[in-house]
Amino acid sequence: MRRYSQRNNLSALSEINITPLLDLAFVLLIIFIITTPLLENSASLAIPSSSAANAAVDPSKVQTVSMDRTEAIKFNNELVDPETLVARLTSLKSANPDVAVVIRPDRELPVQKLIGLMDLLQRAQITKVGIATKAESP
């Protein structure tokens, strides 16, 4: 009789039911699908800080480039084309390496046009660039 019971136990071990494992895998998959977007949206950022104070920018060294809805480019309130803008900024950069440029885009301007304007500044090797924004009223 013992031999028969041992054979029965061995045959039972060769058959593993994987249904509970699949259920567990699907439950874990659903949990990760639900929690991953929540983790990305609630990430808090700690901005790095430095003990060195930021150097103040001289207002006379700041140039303004604006682009309106019609994609007209103005350099210090003077209408220019892209090639003239690059030429003027290149000459300013060679005369003063610390020149800074503030971009004032129109609110309705497509992002691709703003990126194109930033590419023009990069061609002129301007590294100090800022984008003017207006604070939203509550």
Buried (B, 14 or more C-beta within 10 A) or exposed (E): EEEEEEEEEEEEEEEEEEEEEEEEEEEEEEEEEEEEEEEEEEEEEEEEEEEEEEEEBEEEBBBEBBBEEEEEBBBEEEEBEBEEBBEBBBEBBEEEEEBBBBBBBBEEBEEEBBEBBBEBBEBBEBEBBEEEEEEEEE
